[in-house]
């Protein structure tokens, strides 16, 4: 069975355009077969976007890890234009759509192929944002959560959206163990927004 986190470029194309309204902008996204939530911007992404927009905390260098066709990163890049954006994705079809959608919405973003953090090795970010691919399995999701610490600058922040029934409580515990802190910023429509900060060693100790 083909999932949205695999190389599924052999699937027949069925490109379509969807729209998404947030704040004062209307966004246009091209989607296709073989990508996550091709008919609309999924609710988890919407809750994450709403929470980050409310918190107004994003820094200079932001990574959208597992960006899909780019909805989260593109919407937030329009709202936080002073940040430098990297959109990372393992599915080549989704990555090409993210590049196309960034241009379509007049957003500047570096779109890179990345198997978890392989495409951004050596880079650090002020913020890492992710709606992790739960269907990829717990091992992949844990790699995304665990690896965030090494790819954040001191004081950097991790933002994660996960449904409660798909493991949000256990994800919170895992992040807490790695970062020394993790809070639930939002509970909405069955989704948790988890937030952690990379504290300096003196603070952690």
Backbone as a ProteinNet text record, in pm:
[ID]
protein_1_A
[PRIMARY]
XXXXXXXXXXXXXXXXXXXXXXXXXXXXXXXXXXXXXXXXXXXXXXXXXXXXXXXXXXXXXXXXXXXXXXXXXXXXXXXXXXXXXXXXXXXXXXXXXXXXXXXXXXXXXXXXXXXXXXXXXXXXXXXXXXXXXXXXXXXXXXXXXXXXXXXXXXXXXXXXXXXXXXXXXXXXXXXXXXXXXXXXXXXXXXXXXXXXXXXXXXXXX
[TERTIARY]
84.4	0	88	54.2	131.9	81.5	174.5	140.4	205.2	166.2	211.3	356.2	420	558.2	655	608	694.1	708.8	806	823.4	716.8	611	498	472.6	581.4	566.1	510.4	508	449.9	297.4	237.5	91.6	42.3	-74.1	-134.2	-159.7	-135	-157.9	-306.6	-346.6	-482	-473.1	-399.1	-372.3	-499.9	-510.6	-625.3	-579.7	-655.8	-625	-728.7	-679.9	-768.7	-733.5	-824	-797.1	-813.1	-745.3	-751.1	-742.2	-838.3	-843.9	-799.4	-701.5	-659.5	-611.5	-650.8	-619	-669	-586.3	-633.4	-591.5	-545.6	-495.7	-579.8	-592.1	-645.3	-530	-507	-395.1	-447.4	-365.4	-397.1	-291.6	-337.9	-246.4	-280.9	-179	-194.1	-166.7	-257.6	-239.2	-247.9	-230.6	-226.9	-249.2	-270.1	-274.6	-143.2	-153.2	-32.9	24	-49.4	-3.2	-105.5	-58.6	-144.1	-251.9	-376.7	-492	-502	-522.1	-517.5	-640.7	-750.8	-875	-895	-818.9	-833.8	-714.7	-692.2	-590.3	-644.8	-574.1	-624.2	-639.8	-724.4	-757.8	-638.1	-552.7	-435.3	-346.3	-325.3	-245.7	-312	-443.5	-514.8	-498	-509.1	-494.2	-352	-253.5	-114.4	-90	-140.5	-127.1	-191.8	-312.6	-385.2	-308.2	-251.4	-180.3	-53.6	25	148.9	118.8	16	-22.5	-62	-130.6	-172.2	-52.2	41.7	156.2	257.9	266.3	353.6	497.1	554	686.9	794.2	764.4	862.4	986.3	1101.9	1229.6	1279.6	1411.1	1472.7	1476.8	1497.9	1519.3	1422.3	1328.6	1221.1	1225.3	1209.9	1202.2	1061.8	997.7	872.9	913	916.4	966.2	850.9	863	753	644.2	682.6	595.9	480.2	480.9	376.1	378	261.3	258.2	277.1	309.4	356.5	260.1	143.4	39.5	86	141.2	178.4	285.7	394.7	506.8	471.4	391.7	357.1	263.6	164.8	73.8	151.4	234.7	307.7	416.2	474.9	576.4	515.7	391.1	322	295.4	268.8	238.1	363.8	474.8	603	709	696.9	784.7	929.6	957.1	1094.9	1174.5	1108.1	1176.2	1224.7	1334	1382.3	1324.7	1264.6	1188.2	1253.5	1261.8	1303.8	1189.5	1145.1	1040.3	1105.1	1097.2	1165.1	1063.5	1086.4	988.5	1059	1014.5	1073.7	1001.2	876.4	798.2	828.2	894.7	933.8	816.1	702.5	587.1	538.5	530.1	489.3	588.4	716.7	819.7	807.7	785.3	768.2	645.8	539.9	420.6	448.7	527.1	561.5	636.6	730.1	803.8	707.6	619.1	522.7	427.9	384.3	288.7	352.7	479.3	548	549.6	583.2	584.3	443.8	345.6	207.8	155.7	203.8	158.7	258.9	357.6	456.4	527.5	573.5	645.4	785.4	885	1022.4	1050	1090.1	1120.7	1220.2	1310.6	1400.9	1329	1302.9	1234.2	1336.7	1358	1466	1413.4	1473.6	1444.9	1514.5	1440.6	1499.3	1427.2	1502	1451.6	1474.7	1371.7	1378.8	1472.2	1592	1678.4	1795.1	1794.3	1911.1	1943.2	1841.7	1863.4	1900.9	1903	1935.3	2046.6	2126.9	2234.8	2328.3	2369.1	2460.1	2389.9	2260.6	2184.8	2117.9	2103.7	2024.1	1917.9	1808.5	1692	1644.7	1579.8	1517.1	1385.9	1322.9	1195.9	1188.2	1138.5	1103.3	955	883.4	738.3	709.7	623.8	592.6	453.1	389.5	268.8	314.3	366.7	439.2	349.1	407.4	329.3	306.6	198	170	170.8	120.9	112.9	249.4	352.5	487.3	539.5	474.8	513.8	580.9	575.9	626.3	775.3	851.3	996.2	1031.6	964.6	990.9	949.4	831.4	784.4	881.1	929.3	1023	1155.3	1200.1	1321.8	1303.3	1184.8	1156.4	1156.7	1095.6	1089.7	1227.1	1296.6	1426	1530.8	1530.1	1631.8	1615.6	1499.9	1475.6	1573.9	1607.8	1695.3	1828.2	1888.7	2019.8	2012.7	1895.2	1880.3	1819.1	1805.5	1760.7	1878.1	1883.6	1979.7	1940.1	2032.9	1999.1	1880.7	1784.1	1662.6	1559.8	1592.4	1501.4	1378.6	1274.9	1144.5	1095.7	1034.3	971.6	821.1	751.7	605.4	555	468.7	421.3	269.9	202.4	59.7	39.5	-31.9	-64.3	-202.9	-280.9	-411.2	-392.6	-478.7	-471.5	-475.3	-566.6	-584	-472.7	-388.4	-276.3	-142	-149.1	-26.7	24.9	-59.3	-12.2	44.1	-21.6	34.5	172.7	193.5	325	428.5	387	479	521.2	427.9	460.4	563.5	545.7	639.9	778.2	783.2	911.8	983.7	910.3	970.6	1019	939.1	976.5	1109.3	1125.7	1248.3	1369.2	1348	1459.8	1492.6	1392.1	1411.9	1414.5	1361.3	1348.3	1224.6	1144.6	1020.7	931.8	803.5	706.6	570.6	505.9	373.5	271.7	147.8	38.4	-14.5	12.4	-33.8	-181.5	-232	-370.5	-424.8	-549.9	-627.2	-748.8	-761.4	-872.5	-908.5	-1034.7	-1088	-1011.3	-967	-894.8	-745.2	-695.4	-552.3	-485.5	-362.8	-277.7	-167.9	-139.8	-22	81	189.9	297.7	407.8	465.4	566.4	679.4	802.5	919.1	1025.9	1111.1	1217.3	1350.9	1450.7	1585.7	1653.5	1659	1715.9	1866.1	1939.3	2081.9	2102.7	2223.2	2249.3	2229.4	2264.5	2248.7	2101.8	2015.4	1872.7	1817.7	1861.1	1812.5	1855	1981.2	2031.8	1961.3
-119.5	0	124.7	223.6	346.2	449.5	509.3	615.7	744.9	852	983.3	1012	926.5	949.8	866	798.6	718	784.4	735.2	784.1	718.3	790.4	731.9	806.4	848.7	924	840.4	707.5	621.4	626.8	679.9	690.8	786.8	755.9	846.3	981.6	1086.5	1220.5	1256.7	1335.3	1391.3	1527.2	1617.1	1747.5	1831.1	1902.9	1989.9	2108.6	2215.9	2333.1	2348.1	2367.9	2395.9	2533.2	2590.7	2720.5	2709.5	2798.2	2800.9	2945.6	2988.8	3126	3130.9	3216.9	3236.4	3378.6	3438.7	3578	3660.1	3742.1	3827.1	3774.6	3648.8	3593.5	3474.2	3460.6	3339	3269.4	3144	3067.4	2969.7	2945.5	2848.1	2738	2613.6	2500.2	2400.2	2357.6	2247.4	2118.4	2021.7	1891.9	1782.8	1658.2	1548.5	1417.1	1310.6	1177.2	1149.9	1075.3	1032.4	1132.6	1241.7	1337.1	1341.6	1383	1384.4	1491.3	1449.7	1539.4	1628.9	1564.9	1637.1	1723.9	1701.4	1773.7	1900	1913.1	2029.9	2035	2149.7	2160.5	2091.4	1990.4	1906.5	1983.8	1933.6	2004.9	2020.4	1919	1930.6	2046.3	2059.3	2170.7	2303.9	2308.3	2432.4	2472.5	2375.7	2406.2	2453.5	2391	2430.9	2572.5	2602.1	2737.1	2840.4	2811.5	2905.2	2930.9	2825.3	2839.2	2921.9	2893.3	2968.3	3113.6	3137.6	3275.2	3350	3283	3344	3372.2	3279.4	3292.5	3395.6	3416.2	3519	3509.4	3388.5	3368.3	3325.7	3309	3249.8	3336.3	3267.8	3336.2	3349.2	3358.5	3392.5	3276.8	3154.8	3040.3	2928.7	2899.5	2805.4	2686	2566.8	2443	2384.4	2360.5	2283.8	2142.9	2052.1	1916.3	1824.6	1762.3	1681.9	1772.1	1862.5	1974.6	1935.9	1813.4	1778.7	1872.3	1915.1	2008.2	2153.4	2173.9	2304.6	2390.6	2338.4	2424.1	2498.3	2427.3	2492.4	2597.5	2556.2	2647.4	2768.4	2748.8	2859.3	2958.8	2907.5	2997.6	3080	3013.1	3084.5	3175.6	3136.6	3222.5	3354.7	3351.8	3474.6	3561.3	3496.5	3568	3613.6	3544.4	3577.5	3596.8	3702.2	3718.3	3749.3	3789.1	3819.2	3693.3	3581.3	3454.4	3392.9	3316.8	3237.1	3097.2	3046.6	2922.1	2809.8	2692.1	2569.1	2469.4	2418.4	2317.4	2186.1	2084.7	1957.4	1845	1757.1	1652.2	1532.6	1410.7	1288.6	1239.7	1278.4	1236.1	1329.9	1282.7	1371.7	1443.1	1375.8	1441.6	1556.7	1534.2	1640.4	1755.9	1723	1827.2	1915.6	1855.9	1936.1	2026.5	1975.3	2058.5	2172.2	2145.1	2250.5	2363.9	2328.2	2429.8	2511.5	2441.3	2507.8	2596.6	2546.1	2621.8	2743.2	2733.7	2850.1	2962.5	2927.7	3028.3	3081.1	2991.4	3029.2	3131.3	3121.7	3211.5	3322.2	3337.9	3444.8	3439.1	3317.9	3294.9	3244.7	3299.7	3254.1	3144.1	3027.3	2915.6	2823.5	2766.3	2663.2	2529.9	2460.9	2332.3	2222.6	2135.2	2037.7	1896.1	1801.9	1660.9	1620.6	1558.2	1522.7	1402.5	1294.7	1178.6	1206.6	1245.1	1302	1423.7	1419.1	1538.2	1526.8	1426.8	1402.6	1520.8	1594.8	1705	1836	1838.9	1963.4	1940.5	1835	1806.2	1925.7	1956	2067.3	2200.3	2204.9	2329.2	2333.6	2452.7	2471.2	2576.7	2567.5	2651.5	2714.1	2828.9	2888.1	2818.4	2759.3	2689.7	2569.6	2459.5	2343.5	2317.2	2310.7	2290.9	2159.7	2075.9	1952	1900	1850.4	1768.5	1630	1548.7	1427.2	1323.7	1245.9	1143.5	1021.1	1020.8	912.8	776.7	771.3	642.6	590	673.1	625.5	533.9	537.9	451.2	527.5	467.9	532.7	560.5	470.9	488.8	619	645.2	768	890.6	885.6	999.2	1027.4	923.3	942.9	1002.1	963	1021.6	1171.3	1209.2	1350.8	1428.6	1371.5	1438.6	1443.6	1330.5	1323.3	1410.4	1408	1480	1630.7	1675.7	1820.4	1891.3	1827.8	1892.3	1932.6	1841.5	1868.4	1971.3	1990.1	2081.4	2215.8	2237.1	2367.1	2442.4	2570.6	2656.7	2668.6	2714.8	2738.1	2833.9	2795.8	2875.3	2846.1	2755.5	2722	2647	2646.3	2592.9	2484.7	2384.5	2276.5	2287.7	2284.2	2290.6	2164.5	2088.4	1960.5	1952.4	1902.8	1874	1723.9	1664.1	1521.8	1503.9	1415.9	1384.5	1308.7	1335.7	1267.3	1116.3	1068.1	923.8	860.2	943.2	889.7	905.1	933.1	927.3	1057.5	1160.7	1288.7	1277	1205.8	1196.9	1132.1	1024.4	959.6	1046.9	1123.2	1215.7	1325.9	1374.8	1476.8	1424.1	1302.6	1242.4	1229.3	1187.3	1169	1302.5	1405.4	1538.1	1590.6	1569.5	1611.9	1549.3	1421	1350.8	1405.2	1444	1491.1	1637.1	1720.6	1864.2	1911.8	1830.6	1875.1	1960.2	1979	2055.7	2024.3	2035.5	2024	2064.1	2155.2	2197.1	2179.4	2170.4	2163.8	2305.4	2364	2500.4	2506.2	2399.8	2400.7	2259.4	2246	2124.1	2165.7	2114.4	2156.2	2046.1	2009.5	1913.7	1781	1741.6	1616	1626.8	1746	1765.9	1837.7	1797	1865.2	1940.9	2062.2	2133.7	2127	2055.9	2038.2	2138.6	2193.3	2298.5	2272.6	2276.8	2260.1	2360.4	2393.7	2490.7	2428.6	2451.6	2402.7	2498.6	2455.5	2538.8	2513.7	2612.9	2590.4	2494.3	2439.2	2331.3	2375.3	2501.1	2547.9	2549.9	2586.8	2589.9	2449.3	2356.4	2217.7	2155.8	2181.7	2122.7	2184.2
0	0	0	-80.8	-89.6	8.8	80.8	174.4	127.6	188.3	145.1	182	263.1	301.9	219.7	114.8	29.6	-106.6	-184.7	-321	-408.2	-436.5	-510.6	-642.1	-705.2	-829.9	-943.6	-924.6	-1027.2	-1027.8	-921.9	-917.7	-1025.9	-1080.3	-1178.5	-1114.5	-1189.3	-1137.9	-1142.6	-1045.9	-1045.4	-976.9	-1040.4	-981	-969.4	-859	-838.3	-754.9	-759	-678.4	-568.7	-445.2	-332.6	-277.6	-202.2	-140.3	10.4	80.2	225.9	269.5	349.8	397.7	543.3	571.7	709.6	727.3	838.7	865.7	747.1	688.3	578.2	442.1	435.3	310	264.1	133.4	73.4	2.4	37.9	-16.5	-121.1	-221.2	-325.6	-319.9	-319.2	-314	-425.1	-497.4	-592	-517.1	-525.7	-461.1	-568.3	-525.8	-622.7	-549.4	-626.7	-567.5	-493.8	-384.4	-315.2	-218.2	-190.2	-89.8	23.2	139.4	257.8	246.1	266.6	274.8	150.3	35	-92	-118.1	-44.5	-73.9	8	118.3	204.5	299.5	360.7	464.5	589.3	636.5	744.9	874.9	961.4	1084.5	1176.6	1184.4	1269.1	1226.6	1097.2	1045.7	1077.3	1065.3	1095.1	1241.4	1332.1	1474.9	1504.4	1440.1	1460	1408.5	1289.5	1232.7	1325.1	1368.6	1455.9	1586.2	1643.6	1770.7	1754.4	1651.3	1630.7	1597.9	1519.2	1487.5	1615.3	1703.8	1829.9	1921	1924.4	2014.7	1966.3	1833.3	1773.7	1823.5	1817.4	1874.2	1774.7	1650.5	1559.7	1544.6	1532.9	1523.8	1380.8	1366	1237.4	1138.9	1186.9	1098.5	1137.3	1047.6	1079.6	985	1040.7	963.7	977.2	863.7	859.2	818.1	914	891.6	853.4	734.6	682.1	629.8	540.6	501.9	410.9	353.6	258.5	139.4	95	-18.3	25.3	153.1	196.6	274.5	310.8	368.5	493.3	591.1	717.1	694	630.4	610.3	526.5	423.1	333.7	403.5	474	545.6	648.6	726.9	831.4	774.8	662.7	600.7	554.9	512	473.9	597.8	710.7	834.4	908.7	886.1	949.5	840.8	760.5	643	678.3	800.7	838.9	872.2	885.8	912.5	781.6	789.6	677.1	691.2	583.3	589.9	512.6	576.1	510.1	520.8	406.6	401.7	360.2	446.8	425.4	411.3	313.3	283.4	218.3	254	200.5	74.9	55.2	-60.8	-177.9	-283.7	-393.1	-458.8	-471.4	-532.4	-444.7	-314.3	-222.8	-225.6	-231.1	-232.4	-355.7	-471.3	-593.5	-582	-522.2	-501.9	-404.4	-300.2	-204.4	-274.2	-361	-437.4	-524	-592.5	-680.1	-598.9	-484.9	-404.2	-337.7	-302.3	-247.3	-350.9	-475	-581.7	-608.9	-606	-634	-533.4	-409.1	-303	-272.3	-359.8	-347.1	-212.5	-178.9	-53.2	-86	-18.2	-34.3	68.2	18.5	107.4	39.1	117.8	68.2	84.3	-26.5	-22.5	-47.9	50.6	41.9	64	-10.6	14.5	143.7	233.9	362.6	421.2	444.1	515.7	663.4	733.7	868	858.5	919.6	918.3	820.4	732.9	647.1	555.6	513.7	420.3	485.7	618.2	690	792.5	772.3	866.8	876.8	997.2	1020.1	1038.1	1011.5	1026.5	1163.7	1215.6	1336.5	1308.7	1381.3	1357.5	1488.3	1475.9	1594.1	1625.4	1523.3	1542.1	1449	1500	1417.9	1438.1	1327.2	1326.8	1256.3	1312.5	1243.7	1275.9	1171.9	1181.4	1136.9	1228.4	1188.2	1122	1029.5	957.3	1044.7	1116.4	1211.3	1141.8	1020.8	949.4	908.7	916.6	886	995.6	1110.4	1220.6	1333.1	1449.6	1569.9	1562.4	1497.6	1489.1	1417.2	1304.5	1228.2	1308.7	1368.7	1448.2	1562.4	1629.2	1739.2	1690.8	1572.6	1516.5	1492.8	1447.8	1424.7	1556	1658.8	1788.3	1854.7	1856.2	1923.5	1853.9	1720	1645.1	1649.4	1689.8	1693.1	1785.3	1895.6	1993.7	1931.9	1855.8	1795.7	1683.9	1626.2	1513	1552.7	1681.7	1731.9	1792.2	1767	1834.4	1981.9	2064.6	2205.3	2214.2	2294.3	2305.8	2198.5	2105.5	1996.5	2045.2	1961.3	2002.2	1907.4	1964.4	1889.4	1903.5	1787.7	1783.8	1713.8	1779.1	1724.9	1740.3	1636.4	1648.8	1634.4	1729.6	1726.6	1789.1	1728.2	1786.9	1917.5	2010.7	2140	2120.8	2035.8	2019.6	1937.5	1874.7	1797.5	1869.8	1999.1	2077.6	2133.3	2141.5	2193.8	2335.9	2427.8	2563.1	2566.7	2491.1	2489.8	2419.7	2316.7	2250.6	2347.5	2425.6	2525	2624.2	2670.4	2764.9	2702.6	2576.1	2509.4	2491.8	2451	2435.3	2570.7	2673.8	2808.4	2848.8	2819.4	2855.6	2779.6	2655.6	2572.7	2601	2616.9	2630.6	2775.9	2865.8	3004.1	3027.5	2922.6	2934.9	2815.8	2835.1	2725.9	2781	2711.9	2756.1	2643.9	2681.9	2585.5	2568	2451.8	2426.5	2390.9	2331.3	2283	2279.6	2317.3	2294.1	2213.7	2092.4	2007.2	1909.8	1907.6	1810.6	1812.4	1930.8	1944.7	1922.4	1890.3	1863.8	1979.8	2006.3	2104.1	2029.3	2071.7	2024.5	2135.9	2110.4	2207.3	2177.6	2283.4	2269.6	2367.7	2317.3	2403.2	2362.1	2457.3	2432.2	2468.4	2382.4	2409	2506.2	2629.8	2734.6	2746.3	2796.6	2816.7	2932.1	2938.5	3034.6	3178	3207.5	3344.2	3384.9	3288.1	3318.5	3336.8	3250.6	3258.6	3389.7	3429.5	3553.2	3674.1
[MASK]
+++++++++++++++++++++++++++++++++++++++++++++++++++++++++++++++++++++++++++++++++++++++++++++++++++++++++++++++++++++++++++++++++++++++++++++++++++++++++++++++++++++++++++++++++++++++++++++++++++++++++++++

